[in-house]
């Protein structure tokens, strides 16, 4: 029982705070005021920007089942190929973008990319064949690929371990809101603008989506605060800017590390790079990655019941609402208690139940609808895994930026393969290859989280030993603080256990 208690124990160790909702009990009024400003301006832009990204992705699916399929003659795997082009762009865009973010102010880079993808989104309304759709989706993915990994890097640059999970969770809710509102917007446009000025409703939606995206990009240019060490935000005074830097030092996550060719050596020597990338790849294999689409196609192809086009677009948004509630509940608990593994295993149990039901298939309608909700409830794991990565790589900003970007690129690559070969629209609604494969991958993820936790615990133990040896040096040589021999001992002790890298 000792081993299991350690695995599921709080990651805060002896520093575990009392249970709290947003701020720990000992947070000062000045700190709360500072965090309120930082929260508002970072999260407002981050969430709006990511909302726009997923609004566009949802609208492609909504457009496909609401007229684009017939208008562009997409009767085979053209929809999957369009998604593949988009995912290839996302895969290629994230890594160089995150490295650039350690040089170029995020305030200019991220909103700039958003303005560009807004223009491409508007241009999509003009397509007359699926062949024109493919390059547009590729460049859209290339630009949108900067959003998720860029914001994750910025979040990890501002917040402490006790703060990061719930902020990342709020950001993670944006895609579910975007996907849900995509259905609502499409329903409204279908009812009021279909045929206006000779344009089908699905074309109008891309115009509206692009205009919203451009407005959010302009907002980001004005208000997004960069990172603490480089911020020029007009709403933070000099003392507050310095406090933002000091807070991470207190959390033992002082951002160091500059770009050099040695960066890649630092990355390949770190266990975080390999272990976290595999973890994120597992997360990208769940039914949740295609949940809204497969639910829509089930409703559209259901021969036993009749569903209107509005029901086909709107009923699957229940997956989004369920995820939003679970994302916030799980990550607030994980932040307050540090018991991340407890929430991870609960979430994996929900995913297993829902996916097993879909594999069985011959179940009552009510249970089948519930199974889509449960199998699609992978949302809580995203902020938990990304917060985990930001914390575990917190002492080297370049390694952190590259690791997060590689995690996302490899995960998106796997999602692309799975969508193309395991979830083609021609296999709807039963997906005899996709559902069983996702079930197997969830079982693999359930085992892999213990690997991540093992490496985390091993590193924490090495850090504790490092602290004990440093204290021992101070006791043995109390009056030799500045002698060459004592400095050598201190340097030797510090070099034994690097902040990022394989523990000895």
Residue pairs with C-beta under 8 A, 6 or more apart in sequence:
6 457
7 341
7 450
7 453
7 457
8 339
8 341
8 342
9 339
10 16
10 337
10 338
10 339
11 161
11 338
11 339
11 340
11 456
12 161
12 162
12 338
13 338
13 460
16 337
16 338
17 24
17 25
17 26
17 162
17 336
18 24
18 25
19 336
19 337
20 162
20 336
21 332
21 336
22 166
23 31
23 32
23 35
24 162
27 35
31 243
34 236
34 240
34 243
34 244
35 163
37 235
37 236
37 240
38 158
38 225
38 236
38 244
39 167
41 223
41 224
41 225
41 233
41 235
42 154
42 155
42 158
42 167
42 224
42 225
43 167
43 170
43 171
44 219
44 223
45 111
45 216
45 219
45 220
45 223
45 224
46 151
46 154
46 155
46 171
46 174
47 170
47 171
47 173
47 174
47 177
48 174
48 216
48 219
49 110
49 111
49 114
49 147
49 151
49 174
49 216
49 217
49 220
50 147
50 148
50 151
50 171
50 174
50 175
50 178
51 174
51 175
51 177
51 178
51 181
51 216
52 114
52 118
52 178
52 209
52 212
52 213
52 216
53 117
53 144
53 147
53 148
53 175
53 178
54 174
54 175
54 176
54 177
54 178
54 179
54 182
55 178
55 179
55 181
55 182
55 185
55 209
55 212
55 213
56 117
56 121
56 140
56 144
56 206
56 209
56 213
57 86
57 178
57 179
57 182
58 178
58 179
58 180
58 181
58 182
58 183
58 292
59 182
59 185
59 186
59 202
59 205
59 206
59 209
60 79
60 82
60 83
60 137
61 182
61 292
61 293
61 296
62 182
62 183
62 186
62 202
62 205
62 313
63 186
63 202
63 205
63 206
64 74
64 79
65 296
65 297
65 300
65 309
65 312
65 313
66 186
66 190
66 201
66 202
66 309
66 313
67 200
67 201
67 202
68 74
68 200
68 202
69 75
69 79
71 200
71 202
72 78
72 127
72 128
72 129
72 130
72 133
73 129
73 130
74 82
74 130
76 426
77 420
77 424
77 425
77 426
78 130
78 133
79 425
80 419
80 420
80 423
80 424
80 425
81 130
81 134
81 420
82 130
82 133
82 134
82 137
83 137
83 416
83 419
83 420
84 416
84 419
84 420
85 134
85 135
85 137
85 138
85 141
86 137
86 138
86 140
86 141
86 144
87 141
87 412
87 413
87 415
87 416
87 419
88 138
88 141
88 416
89 137
89 138
89 139
89 140
89 141
89 142
89 143
89 144
89 145
90 141
90 142
90 144
90 145
90 408
90 409
90 412
91 141
91 145
91 409
91 412
91 413
91 416
92 142
92 145
92 409
93 141
93 142
93 143
93 144
93 145
93 146
94 145
94 146
94 148
94 149
94 405
94 408
94 409
94 412
95 402
95 405
95 406
95 409
97 109
97 113
97 145
97 146
97 149
97 150
97 405
98 146
98 149
98 150
98 153
98 401
98 402
98 404
98 405
99 259
99 398
99 401
99 402
99 405
100 109
101 109
101 110
101 150
101 153
101 154
101 401
102 259
102 397
102 398
102 401
103 259
105 226
105 230
106 150
106 153
106 154
106 224
106 226
106 227
107 220
107 221
107 224
107 225
107 226
107 232
108 221
109 146
109 150
110 146
110 147
110 150
110 151
110 220
110 224
111 216
111 217
111 218
111 219
111 220
111 221
111 224
112 217
112 221
113 143
113 144
113 146
113 147
114 143
114 147
114 213
114 214
114 216
114 217
114 220
115 213
115 214
115 217
115 218
116 143
117 140
117 143
117 144
117 213
118 210
118 211
118 212
118 213
118 214
118 217
119 210
119 214
120 136
120 139
120 140
120 143
120 210
121 140
121 206
121 209
121 210
121 213
122 206
122 207
122 210
122 211
123 136
123 210
124 133
124 136
124 140
124 206
124 210
125 199
125 203
125 204
125 206
125 207
127 133
127 136
145 408
145 409
145 412
148 408
149 404
149 405
149 408
151 171
152 168
152 171
152 386
152 389
152 390
152 404
152 408
153 400
153 401
153 404
154 226
154 227
155 164
155 167
155 168
155 171
155 390
156 164
156 389
156 390
156 391
156 393
156 394
156 400
156 404
157 227
157 228
157 248
157 255
157 397
158 227
158 228
158 244
159 167
160 247
160 248
160 250
160 251
160 253
161 251
161 253
161 338
161 391
162 335
162 336
162 338
163 335
164 335
164 387
164 390
164 391
165 331
165 332
165 334
165 335
165 340
165 383
165 384
165 387
166 328
166 331
166 332
166 335
168 331
168 382
168 383
168 386
168 387
168 390
169 327
169 328
169 330
169 331
169 332
169 380
169 383
170 328
171 383
172 327
172 379
172 382
172 383
172 386
173 323
173 324
173 327
173 328
173 379
176 319
176 320
176 321
176 323
176 324
176 327
176 379
177 320
177 324
179 292
179 317
179 320
180 317
180 320
180 321
182 205
183 313
183 314
183 316
183 317
184 314
184 317
185 205
185 208
185 209
186 201
186 202
186 205
186 313
187 310
187 313
187 314
189 201
189 204
189 205
189 208
190 201
190 309
190 310
193 199
193 201
193 204
194 200
194 201
194 204
195 201
196 204
223 233
223 235
225 231
225 233
225 236
226 232
226 233
227 255
228 241
228 244
228 245
228 248
228 255
229 245
229 255
231 241
231 244
233 241
236 244
248 254
248 255
248 394
251 394
252 394
252 395
253 391
253 394
253 395
254 395
255 394
255 395
255 396
255 397
256 395
256 396
256 397
257 263
257 266
257 395
257 396
257 397
257 398
257 399
258 398
259 398
263 398
263 399
263 402
266 396
266 398
266 399
266 500
266 501
267 273
267 399
267 402
267 403
269 501
269 502
270 393
270 399
270 403
270 500
270 501
270 502
271 455
271 501
271 502
271 503
272 389
272 392
272 393
272 399
272 403
272 455
272 500
273 399
273 402
273 403
273 406
275 451
275 452
275 455
276 385
276 388
276 389
276 392
276 393
276 403
276 407
276 452
277 403
277 406
277 407
277 410
277 411
278 448
279 385
279 407
279 445
279 448
279 449
279 452
280 385
280 389
280 407
280 408
280 410
280 411
281 407
281 410
281 411
281 414
282 441
282 442
282 444
282 445
282 448
283 378
283 381
283 382
283 385
283 411
283 445
284 411
284 412
284 414
284 415
284 418
285 414
285 415
285 418
285 437
285 438
285 441
285 442
285 445
286 351
286 355
286 375
286 376
286 378
286 438
286 441
286 442
287 294
287 351
287 354
287 355
287 358
287 372
287 375
287 376
287 378
287 434
287 435
287 438
288 319
288 323
288 351
288 375
288 376
288 377
288 378
288 379
289 378
289 415
289 418
289 419
290 419
290 423
290 434
291 316
291 319
291 372
291 375
291 376
292 316
292 317
292 319
292 320
292 376
293 423
294 372
294 423
294 428
294 429
294 431
294 434
295 315
295 316
295 319
295 372
295 376
296 312
296 313
296 316
297 425
297 428
297 429
298 368
298 372
298 428
298 429
299 307
299 311
299 312
299 315
299 316
300 307
300 312
301 428
301 429
302 429
304 365
305 365
307 315
315 369
316 372
318 373
319 372
319 373
319 376
319 377
322 373
322 376
322 377
323 376
323 377
323 378
323 379
323 380
324 379
326 347
326 350
326 377
326 379
326 380
327 379
327 380
327 382
327 383
329 380
330 343
330 346
330 347
330 380
330 384
331 343
331 380
331 383
331 384
331 387
333 339
333 343
334 340
334 343
334 384
334 387
340 384
340 388
341 449
341 453
343 380
343 384
344 381
344 384
344 449
345 446
345 449
347 377
347 378
347 380
347 381
348 381
348 442
348 445
348 446
348 449
350 374
350 377
351 374
351 375
351 377
351 378
351 442
352 439
352 442
352 443
352 446
353 371
353 374
354 370
354 371
354 372
354 373
354 374
354 375
354 376
354 377
355 371
355 374
355 375
355 435
355 438
355 439
355 442
356 439
357 363
357 367
357 368
357 370
357 371
357 374
357 375
358 368
358 371
358 372
358 375
358 431
358 435
359 435
359 436
359 439
361 368
361 430
361 435
363 371
375 435
375 438
386 404
388 452
388 456
389 400
389 403
389 404
389 407
390 400
390 404
392 456
392 459
393 399
393 400
393 403
393 404
393 500
394 400
394 499
395 499
395 500
396 499
396 500
399 500
418 434
418 437
418 438
421 433
422 431
422 433
422 434
422 437
422 438
423 431
423 434
427 433
427 434
455 503
458 503
459 503
462 497
462 503
462 504
463 497
465 497
466 493
466 494
466 496
466 497
469 493
469 496
470 490
470 493
470 494
473 486
473 489
473 490
473 493
477 483
477 485
477 486
477 489
480 486
496 504
497 503
497 504
